[in-house]
């Protein structure tokens, strides 16, 4: 695969989300202009959130259990669109996320979504506050 990523639009199907994650791919859930990146790391789900144009994002991990699997599956219902990223694991992870986000925004800018209901993605914390991290870390 070299240093290219494969970006594909996914159907809004919870089973397909889980299938792509089990293959080691990243699933991207987009709601308006918020992006949630999900990875299956064996025993846990890793989530990263980002809003384009900002210098910060969120991240967290959750045990891979029935409750959290149901939450991941529900992204099919609450997202405007789903995407899959296939990439070489040797690539810079944050570079992969940034490239995918730019690719999605170039193909689907979302300028027509101003009247849509907003679903804001954030990575929940134990104390129910957003955890923001800089993408420059």
C-alpha positions in Angstrom: 0.0 0.0 0.0 3.1 2.2 0.3 2.3 5.7 1.7 -1.2 6.0 0.4 -4.5 5.5 2.2 -7.6 4.0 0.8 -10.7 6.0 1.7 -14.2 4.5 1.1 -17.7 5.5 1.8 -19.5 3.0 4.0 -23.2 2.2 4.1 -24.9 3.3 7.4 -24.8 -0.3 8.8 -23.7 -1.1 12.3 -22.6 -4.6 11.3 -20.4 -3.2 8.5 -18.8 -0.8 11.0 -17.8 -3.8 13.2 -16.6 -5.8 10.1 -14.3 -3.0 9.0 -12.9 -2.5 12.5 -12.2 -6.3 12.8 -10.1 -6.0 9.6 -7.9 -3.4 11.3 -9.4 -0.5 9.4 -10.3 2.9 10.8 -14.0 3.8 10.7 -14.8 7.5 10.5 -18.2 8.7 11.6 -19.1 12.3 10.4 -21.8 14.4 11.9 -22.1 17.8 10.3 -18.5 19.0 10.7 -17.4 16.7 13.5 -15.4 13.6 12.9 -15.0 10.5 15.2 -12.3 8.0 14.3 -12.7 4.5 15.7 -10.2 1.7 15.9 -10.4 -1.8 17.2 -7.3 -2.5 19.2 -8.1 -6.1 20.2 -9.4 -5.8 23.7 -10.4 -2.1 23.4 -11.9 0.5 21.1 -9.8 3.7 20.6 -11.7 6.8 19.7 -10.4 10.1 18.4 -12.6 13.2 17.7 -11.8 16.3 15.7 -13.5 19.3 14.3 -11.8 20.6 11.1 -10.1 24.0 11.6 -9.3 23.5 15.3 -6.0 22.7 16.8 -7.4 20.3 19.4 -9.3 17.0 19.5 -10.3 14.4 21.9 -9.2 10.8 22.5 -10.1 7.9 24.8 -10.3 4.1 24.9 -13.0 1.8 26.1 -13.1 -1.9 26.9 -14.4 -3.9 24.0 -17.6 -5.2 25.6 -21.3 -5.5 24.8 -22.1 -2.0 26.0 -19.4 -0.2 24.0 -19.9 -2.4 21.0 -23.5 -1.3 20.9 -22.4 2.4 21.1 -19.9 1.9 18.2 -22.7 0.1 16.2 -25.0 3.1 16.9 -22.8 5.4 14.9 -24.6 4.1 11.8 -27.8 5.6 13.1 -26.6 9.0 14.4 -23.9 9.9 11.8 -24.5 11.8 8.6 -22.0 9.6 6.8 -19.5 6.8 7.5 -16.1 6.2 5.9 -13.4 3.5 6.1 -9.7 4.2 6.1 -7.4 1.4 5.0 -3.7 2.2 5.7 -0.3 0.8 6.2 0.4 0.5 10.0 3.9 1.8 9.4 2.5 5.2 8.4 2.3 8.2 10.8 -1.1 7.7 12.5 -2.0 11.3 12.9 -0.9 11.9 9.3 -3.3 9.2 8.2 -6.2 10.9 10.1 -5.4 14.3 8.7 -5.1 13.0 5.1 -8.4 11.2 5.4 -10.2 14.2 6.9 -8.9 16.4 4.1 -10.0 13.8 1.5 -13.4 13.6 3.0 -13.8 17.4 3.1 -12.6 17.7 -0.5 -15.2 15.2 -1.7 -18.0 16.1 0.7 -17.5 19.6 1.9 -20.8 19.6 3.9 -21.7 23.2 3.0 -25.3 22.2 2.5 -25.7 21.0 6.1 -26.3 24.3 7.9 -30.0 23.5 8.5 -29.4 20.0 9.7 -29.7 19.0 13.3 -26.2 18.9 14.9 -24.9 15.8 16.6 -21.7 16.8 18.3 -19.2 13.9 18.8 -17.0 14.0 21.8 -14.9 11.4 23.6 -16.6 10.9 27.0 -14.6 10.9 30.2 -15.4 9.3 33.5 -16.3 12.8 34.9 -18.5 13.5 31.8 -16.2 16.4 30.6 -14.7 16.6 27.2 -11.0 15.8 27.0 -9.3 17.9 24.5 -5.8 17.2 23.2 -3.8 19.1 20.7 -3.2 17.5 17.3 0.3 18.9 17.5 1.3 16.6 20.4 
